Amino acid sequence: MTDIFTLWQRAETAKWVDVTAGFLAARHPRDSVEHAEVMARAREVHGALERGEPCAADSDAALWLRIRAAELADAPHAPGIPRPAEQDAQVRDYLKDLLARERAAGRPSWEEQDALFGAHITLSVVSRRLCANPAATASEREDVHYLVARGRMALDLGHAPAAQREADRLRRLEERILDRAPAAAGSGAG
């Protein structure tokens, strides 16, 4: 099976191509030469991704799409840059499709399933607790959403060490917030 980092890169590129080509193609009638050119370039990049070519994101077709998108960056409906948690969630959907095609291994072992379940519980419970905590700043809440998105991605992939790593990062964030909370609560009383 292809390593997860390579699959993630392929999923990122596939998502980018679909968003970019969709934007560019929508600017032209379906039966136009321009529309056909955009779709041909997108198919070319997707074909390179399917073949596992390591430089698909830097191919001539991808460069062509990048240049056309840059020329229209100020257009009213140009795709924006999603926040990190949104970006990861979108790429994760592509990655799940790639994994479904790539997966040759069977089910995770009982130990891996137990670790995945524990990470799932931690991500769910601790994130709710943190987002409801008034001591958490807006930036820390954004970090919570990002860590949970990464953890859920690891859960989807069945990668217990990565899921546990994100759950541990979430616990450390909770500890920092809780360590600070008594001081904040004490300063308001008086």
C-alpha positions in Angstrom: 0.0 0.0 0.0 1.2 3.5 -0.8 2.3 5.5 2.3 -0.2 7.8 3.8 1.8 11.0 3.2 1.9 10.2 -0.6 -1.8 9.5 -0.6 -2.5 12.8 1.3 -0.5 14.7 -1.3 -2.4 13.0 -4.1 -5.7 13.8 -2.4 -4.7 17.5 -1.9 -3.8 17.8 -5.6 -7.1 16.0 -6.7 -9.1 18.4 -4.6 -7.3 21.5 -5.9 -7.7 20.3 -9.5 -11.4 19.8 -9.0 -12.0 23.1 -7.4 -9.8 25.0 -9.9 -11.1 23.3 -13.0 -14.7 23.7 -11.8 -14.2 27.4 -11.3 -12.4 27.8 -14.7 -14.9 25.6 -16.6 -17.9 27.4 -15.2 -16.8 30.6 -16.9 -17.4 29.1 -20.3 -20.3 27.4 -22.1 -20.2 23.6 -21.9 -19.7 23.2 -25.7 -17.0 25.8 -26.0 -13.3 25.2 -26.8 -12.2 26.9 -23.6 -14.4 24.6 -21.5 -13.1 21.5 -23.2 -9.5 22.7 -22.7 -10.0 23.2 -19.0 -11.6 19.8 -18.6 -8.9 18.1 -20.7 -6.1 19.6 -18.5 -8.0 18.5 -15.3 -8.3 15.0 -16.7 -4.6 15.0 -17.6 -3.6 15.8 -14.0 -6.1 13.2 -12.6 -4.6 10.6 -14.9 -1.1 11.4 -13.6 -2.4 11.1 -10.1 -4.1 7.7 -10.8 -0.8 6.4 -12.3 0.9 7.5 -9.1 3.2 10.0 -10.9 5.1 11.9 -8.1 5.2 15.2 -9.9 1.5 15.3 -11.0 1.0 18.6 -9.1 3.9 20.2 -11.0 3.0 18.8 -14.4 2.4 21.1 -17.4 -1.4 20.6 -17.2 -1.4 21.6 -13.5 0.8 24.6 -14.2 -1.7 25.6 -17.0 -4.5 25.4 -14.5 -2.5 27.5 -11.9 -1.8 30.2 -14.4 -5.4 30.5 -15.6 -6.6 30.6 -12.0 -4.1 33.2 -11.0 -5.2 35.4 -14.0 -8.7 35.3 -12.5 -7.8 35.5 -8.8 -9.8 38.7 -8.4 -12.9 37.4 -10.2 -16.1 37.6 -8.0 -16.5 33.8 -7.6 -12.8 32.8 -7.5 -12.3 30.0 -4.9 -10.9 31.4 -1.7 -8.4 29.8 0.7 -10.2 27.6 3.2 -9.2 27.7 6.9 -6.9 24.9 7.9 -9.5 22.7 9.5 -11.8 23.1 6.5 -9.0 22.3 4.1 -8.1 19.1 6.0 -11.8 18.1 6.1 -12.1 18.6 2.4 -8.9 16.7 1.6 -9.9 13.9 4.0 -13.0 13.2 1.9 -10.7 12.7 -1.2 -8.3 10.7 0.9 -11.0 8.3 2.0 -11.9 7.6 -1.7 -8.2 7.0 -2.5 -7.8 4.6 0.5 -10.9 2.7 -0.5 -9.2 1.9 -3.8 -5.7 1.3 -2.3 -6.6 -0.6 0.8 -5.2 -4.1 0.6 -5.0 -4.8 4.3 -7.8 -6.3 6.4 -9.4 -4.9 9.5 -7.3 -3.4 12.2 -6.3 -5.7 15.1 -8.2 -5.6 18.4 -5.5 -3.5 20.0 -5.6 -1.0 17.1 -9.4 -0.9 17.3 -9.2 -0.2 21.0 -6.7 2.6 20.5 -8.9 4.1 17.8 -12.0 3.9 20.0 -10.1 5.6 22.9 -8.8 8.4 20.6 -12.4 8.9 19.3 -13.8 9.3 22.8 -11.0 11.7 23.8 -11.5 13.8 20.6 -15.3 14.0 21.1 -15.4 14.6 24.8 -12.4 16.9 25.3 -13.3 19.0 22.3 -16.8 19.7 23.6 -15.5 20.5 27.0 -12.9 22.9 25.6 -15.3 24.7 23.2 -17.7 25.3 26.2 -15.0 26.5 28.5 -15.1 30.3 28.8 -11.4 30.4 29.6 -10.6 29.2 26.1 -9.7 32.0 23.6 -11.0 32.1 20.0 -7.6 31.1 18.8 -7.6 28.1 21.2 -11.0 27.1 20.0 -9.7 27.2 16.4 -6.8 25.0 17.5 -9.4 22.6 19.0 -11.3 22.4 15.7 -8.0 21.8 13.8 -6.8 19.1 16.1 -10.1 17.3 16.1 -10.2 17.5 12.2 -6.7 15.9 12.1 -7.7 13.3 14.7 -10.9 12.4 12.8 -8.9 12.1 9.6 -6.5 9.6 11.4 -9.6 7.7 12.7 -11.0 7.5 9.2 -7.7 6.2 7.9 -7.5 3.6 10.8 -4.1 5.1 11.8 -4.1 4.6 15.6 -0.8 6.3 16.4 -1.7 9.5 14.5 -5.2 9.5 16.1 -3.7 9.1 19.5 -1.1 11.8 18.8 -3.9 14.3 18.0 -5.9 13.3 21.1 -2.7 13.8 23.2 -2.2 17.3 21.7 -5.8 18.1 22.6 -5.3 17.0 26.2 -2.2 19.2 26.4 -4.2 22.1 25.1 -6.8 21.4 27.7 -4.2 21.3 30.5 -2.9 24.7 29.4 -6.4 26.2 29.5 -7.2 24.6 32.8 -3.9 25.8 34.4 -4.8 29.3 33.3 -8.5 29.2 34.3 -8.2 29.5 38.1 -6.1 32.7 37.8 -8.6 34.2 35.4 -11.5 33.3 37.6 -9.8 34.6 40.7 -9.1 38.0 39.1 -12.8 38.7 38.4 -13.9 38.1 42.0 -13.2 40.6 44.6 
